[in-house]
Amino acid sequence: MGQLPTKPEANTRGAERRIYTRLRTQIEDGTLAAGTRLVSTRALAAELGVSRTTVTAAYEQLAAEGFVVTSAGKAARVGAVRNAPSGSAKTDSAPREHLPPALSLYGQRVAAVKPYSMATPHARIDFRYGSVASRDFPALGWQRAYRAELVKRQPNHYYGQPEGEERLRSALQGYLRRARGLTCDADQILVVHGSQQGLDLCARLLLNPGDAFVFEEPGYRMARYCFEATGATALPTPVDASGLDTRDLPEDDCVRLAYVTPSHQFPMGAVIPVARRLELLRWASRQRAWIIEDDYGGEFRYGQRPIDALQSMDTDGRVIYVGTFSKALSPQLRLGYLVLPRELVSVFREAKRLTDRHSPRWEQNVLASLIESGTYERHVRRLRRENERRRRALLDAVEQHLAGQGQLVGMAAGLHGVLLLPGLRAQDEPSLQAAALERGVGVYPLSPLFAGPVASASERPAGLILGYAGLTTQEIHEGIRILARVIAEH
């Protein structure tokens, strides 16, 4: 065996570590071949001037990791370890062939998804949809409720139930009845990490490779990616001024679900009327298919009360309602919920348990406190007024600076609109975005939200998605004024 330090070590733990490291390095680089008999712990301790206990501890650690084989009454030997150089061991300088990671079929489909980012760090005025103003968050109310939750006496801290805190689910049950006309039991509610986790659970539990799903065209691509990652096939179904065109719904045994945004179609903003809602429900009943109702912004409707949820009309238990607090509070909170048909409650709970056990308990109870006290609903009413002012500012700015050049659609609800530009084609969107960004304005092309062939883009007018919830009215006016100059130059 190679030379080891012979100076007595004062620090026992340090000596143990040095012995372990030197022996492991010699085993990994082949200095000590597999089967080599090691010096006895007694002899090595005497040689190094350390206690036998120190050497024994180093041998035991090596044995636990498989580098050394020990047995009662026999000398320790080097194990059959495949050479895997450590940081201090010799390495082969010859380049190795780069091999892709071994992934499951699901992993391969995820890896094939084209990554995208909406980050625009240089945009002084950013019309990013999904963004909300940080100043709108009810910080004082949240702080008081959070402090009260932290000081509550608990016998211990332990994991919660996967379905979420009973207190929050009970508060949500009442809130959904008042605000969305939705009737359910608290047991049907599953609290999740934002609507995206809810969509992922739906995809994993309801779709198999080879299945198909109805998807709005254009639509929310993060949902489409979730469903396609299971190996299922998207069936893009056109939307018009009244939302999903139910005349084009497929009658096919392989169709397992339909994903819809009926209260404010994403991104075009249409609201599905009652007649189409009833037709969609009848279709789901005939197909024995599920409907995923993503109500991402249903609380924000202007000029009249929010339309009741599609789930409120469901008498056959086919609708899974997806709700979120990202728009009314903050997307950074990562809290959402599903309202499930009764026959799906048990399996969704277990899937949630396997995914992450449960969502944060303190935050759930803080939110429950805000709903119980009425603070949350007062906050939503105030926020609706604030966003109505921003919405009006966007409408006025487009009328002032883009009259005859652009048309805003989808502005009756939600927190964004789509600016259609009939004088330009869809292929002009990237250059529009780039030119606006050079002048400090962030805008977002409509075309990436279409799942259909790229060739069809030449038939569409250019479109830009403009979110306004994160901006002031002054920023909205200035941003549209700058955007109008960019459009004029095209």
N, C-alpha and C positions, 0 to 999 in steps of 0.2 A: 504494500500500500504506500502511496506517496507520503511525503513528509508532512506532518501536522505541527502546529505550534507547540513548542516544548516549554514555554514560559508559563508558570502557574497563573491561572486566571482568578482575579479577585471577585469578578462579577460572574456568579454561577450561570445566570440566564444568558449572559453574553457569550460565555464559553460554550454553553449548549448549542446556541445558534451557530457559532462558528464551526463547531464540529459537524453539525448537521449540514451546513452549506457546503463545506469542503467535500464531505463524503458524497452528497448528492451530485455535485459538479463532476466528480471523478466517475460516478456511475453513468451520468448522462453522456459524458464525452468519450466513454469507452475505456478509460484508464482502468477502471475496475469492471471486468467483463461479467456477464451473467454467470452465476454459479460460484464466483470467487468467494472463498472463505474469508470472513473479516476477523480482525484481531478481537480477542475476547474483551468484554467491557472492563474486566479487572486489569488486563495487561495494558490496554489503551489508557485507562485512567492513571496507572502508574507512570506510563511514558510521558503523559502530558502534565502530570502534577495536578490533576483535578480529582474531584470525588467520583467514585464509581456511579453514584446516582446521576451525575451530570451526563456521563457517557450513555448510561442506560436510557435516559430520557431522549437523547438524540437518536439512538437506535430505534426506540419505540415509535418516534415520529416518522422515521424513514420506513419502518415496517407498516405503519398505518397508511402510508401513501403508496405502498407496493414496491418501493425501491429495495427493500431488504426483506428476506424471509427468515423468520425465527420460529423455533419450536423448543419445547422443554427438553433440557439435557443435551441439546445439539448447538453447535456453533452457528452464528448468524451468517447467512450467505446473501450475495447480491441476487436480487430477483431478476426475472426475465423481462426487463423493461426496454421497450422500443426507444431508441435514442430520440429525445425531444429536447433540443438545446435550451438551457435556461439563459438568463441574461448574461451570465459570466462564462458560459460554456463555449466551446468552439462551434463555429457555424460554417456551413458549406457556402462558399462565395458564388458557386455556379447558380445562375438564374433558374428558377423553377417555373414550369408551365402554370399559368394562371387558370384555375378551374372555377367555374361558377359554383356557388353554394348549392348544396343538395336541398331542394325545397319540395314541399308537398305540392300537389296539383293546385290547392288553394293558394299556397305561397307563390307559385309561378304566375297565377292569374293576377295576384296583387302586384307582383313585380312588373307585370306588363302594363299596369295602369300608368298613363303618362302623368307625371307629377305636375302640379300647377300651384302657383302662389299668387295671391291678390295683394301682396305687400308692395307698396309704392313709397319707399322711404323718402323720395325727393318731392312728393306731392304736398305742397303747402295747403292746398284745398283738395280734399280727398272725398270723392263721391262713392266711396266703397260701400257696397250694400252688405248688410249684416253688422255694420258698425253702429254703435250707439254712443251718445255723448257721455263721458265719464261724469260730468257735472249733474247729469240727470239721476244718477244712482242715489237712493235714499240713505246716504251715509250715516246720518245721525240716528235714524230709526234702527238701521241695521246694527250700528255700534251698541246702542242700548240693549237691544234684544240679544246680541251675541254675548255681551258682558253678563247679562242675567243668566244665560245658559251656562257660561263657564263656571259661575260660582255655585251652581246647583250641586248639592251633595249627592254623590252616587256611591253605592257600596263598592263598586269597582268599575274599571273601564274594560269593556269586552265588545266583541263583534255584535252587530245588530242583525236583524232579519233581512234577507235579500230583497224583499218587496218594499222595504223602506219603513220609516218610522210611522207607527200607527197614528200618531198625532197629526203629522203632515197629510197622510192619506185621508183622514177624516176631514181636515180643513179643506183639502182639495175637492172632496166630494161635494161639499156645500158650495164652494166657489164656482165649480163647473156648472152646477145647476143654475146658479144666479147669472153667471156671465155668458155661458155658452149653450144653455138649454139642454145640457147633457145630464141624463139620469143614470147613475151607476151606484154600486156598493163600493165602500172603501176597499174591500178585498179584491176588487177588479183593477185597482190602481197599482202600478209597479213604478217605483221611483228609479230613474236611471241617470247616468252621467251625460246629460244633454240629449237632445233628440237623435244625435248621430249614433249613440250607443243603442237607442231604441230601434233605429232602422237596422243596425247590424244584427241585433237579436232576431228581428223579423226575418232577415235574409237567411240567417243560419238555420232557423227552426222551420221555415215554411217553404224553402226552395231546395231542389236537388239539381245536379248537373243534368242538362237536357230539358228541364222545365222552361217555361216562358213566363214573362210578366209584362203587363201593360204599363207603359210609361208615357207621361206627357211629353209632347214634342213641340217646342223646347221644354226642358225641365231641369230640375235640380240634379246636377251631375254627381254630387257626392252620394246621393241616394242610389243613382244608377250604378255607380261603381260598386257599392255595397252588394247590390243584387247580382251584378255580373260576376263578382268574385266567387260566387257559389258555383259558377258554371252554367247558370241560367241565361237565357237569351232575352234581350230587351225587344219589345214590340212597340216601337215609337208610334204613338197615336196622336194625330194633330189636335191642336187647340185652336179655337177661334175666339170671337168676342164674348162668347158665353162659356169659355173654359173647354174642358175635355169634350171632344165630339163623340158622344155615345153611339152615334150611328156606325162608327168604325170599330166598335169593340169586337174582338175575334170570338167566334164560337169554336173553340178548340180545346180538346181534353188536356193538352199539355200546359194550358195557361193556369197558373196557380194563384196569382194575385194581381192587383192593380194598385199602382201608387198614384195618389192624386193630392192636389192642394186646392180643395174646393172653395175655401173662403177668400183666397187671394192667390190665384194661380201664379206659380213661380216659373218664369219671371214676368209673364205678360200681364198679370194683375187681374184677369177676369174672375168673376164670381159665378160659380155654376148655379143656374136657376133650379127651382124645385123640380120641374119636369125631367131635367137631365139627371138630377140626383136620384129620383125614383127609378129611372131607367137603369142607372148604374147599379142600384141595389137589386133590381130584378135580375140583371145580368149576373151578378155575383151569386145570387141564389141558384140560378140555373146551372152555373158553372161549378158550384161549390168552391168558389174562389174567395180569397180574402181581399178586402179593401183596406189599404193603409192610408188613413186620412192624416196628412201632415198639416197641422193647424199652426204653422210657424208664426203667423202674425194676425190671427183672427181677432185679437182684442182691439186692433187699430183699424176702425172703420169710421169714416168721416161723413157727417151730415145725417146719419141715422144709426140706430143701435146695431152692434155687430150681429151678423147672421148666425143663426143657431148652427151647431156642428152637424155634419152629415150623420154622425153616430146617433144623434137624437132621433133620426128617422128610421133607424135600423131595427127591424122587428125580427130578424132572422139570425142575429149574432154573427154577422160577417165582417163588421168594421172594427179595425184596431185604430184607436185615436192616439195620435202622437202630439204631445204638448211640450212646451219649453218655456223657460224663464229668461232665455237669452235676450229677447227683444225688450221685455218689460223691465228687466233688472240689468243683467250683464252676461255676455257670452263667456266671460271669464269664470263665472260661477259654476258652470258645468252641471246644472241641475235641470232635468226634464222628467217626463213621466209618460207612461202608456196607460190607456184604459182598454182592458182586454176583454174579449168575449170569455164567458165563464169557462168554457172547455179548454182555453189556452192558459189559464192562470197558473196552474201547477207547473207545467213544463217551462214557462217563461221565468218563473221564480227560480227553478233549479238552474236554468241556463245563466241567469244573473249571478247566482251564488258561485257557479264555476268560473265566471268571468272575473269578478272582483269582490265577491262576498256581498258588498252593499255599498251604497253611496254614502258620503260623509254624514255622520249622525248629527253633529253640532249644527251644521248648516241647514239640515232638514228641519230641525226644531226651531231654529231662528226664523226660518221662512214660515213655519206653522204659526209662530207667535205673531208675525206680521199679518197673516191672513186672518187669524182669530180676532185680532184687535181692530180690524178694518183698515189698518195702515196701508196694506198692499193695494186694496181697491181704491183708496184715495190717491195713492201714488199713480196707479194706472190712469185714473181720470185726469190728473194733472199732466201726466206724460202725453195723453191723447191731445190735450189742448196745446202743449208745446209742439208736438209733431204736426198738428194742424197748421200752426203758424209757419213751420218749415215747409210743409207741403204747399201752402199758398204762395210762399216766397218763390219756390221752384216754378210753379205754374206762371206766376207773374214775370219771372226772369226770362223764361222761354218765350212767352208772348212778346216781351219787350225786345229781346235781342235776336230771336230766331223766328220771328213771324214769317210764315210762308216757306220756311226752310225745314222746320222740324215739328213733329207732333208727339206730345207726351201721352202715353197710354198707361192704363193700370194704376191710376192715381186715386181711385175711390177708397182704397184701403191699403194697409201695409205701411212699409217704411221706404219704399223705393218706387221709381217709375221707369219706363223704357222710353227713350227718346228715339223715335224712328225718323230717318233722314232719307226721304224719297229721292233726293237728287244724287245720292251716293249709293254704291253697292256694298254688299257685305264684305267683299274682299278689301274694301277701303278701311275697315275698322282698325286693323293693327297700326296703320300709319296715322290715323286720327288719334289713337291712344298715345302713340309715341310723341307726336307733335304737341299734344296737350300736356303731357308729362314734362316736356322740355320747358314749358311755361309755368310749371308748378301746379298743374291740375290733374288729378287722377280720375279717369273714367274707364269703363269696363265694357268690352265688346260683347254683343249678344250671341254671336255665332258659336262660340265654344259650348253653349248650352244645348245645341242641336246634336242629336245622335245620328242623324241621317247622313248621306254621302256629302262630301265636301263640294262635289260638282253642283249641287242644288243651291249653294251659297250665291252663285252668280244671279240667281233669279230673285233674291231677296234684297230689299233695301237695307242699307246700313242701320244698325241699331246699337245704342249705348245704354247700359243699365246705370241708373243714377240713384244711389242711396243718399238720403238726406238727413237721417236721424242723428248723425254725428257732427253736423255742421250748424253754424249760426245762420240766421237769415242774411246777414251781411256777406258771409262767405259764399252762400248759395248764389247771391246776385253777382258777386265778383267772378266766381267760377264760371257761371254761364256766359258772362260777358267775354271772358277770355276764350271759352270754348267756341263761341260764335265766330271769333276772329279766325280760329284754327279751321273751322268748317268752311268759312269763306275762302280760305287759301287753297282748299281742295277743289 
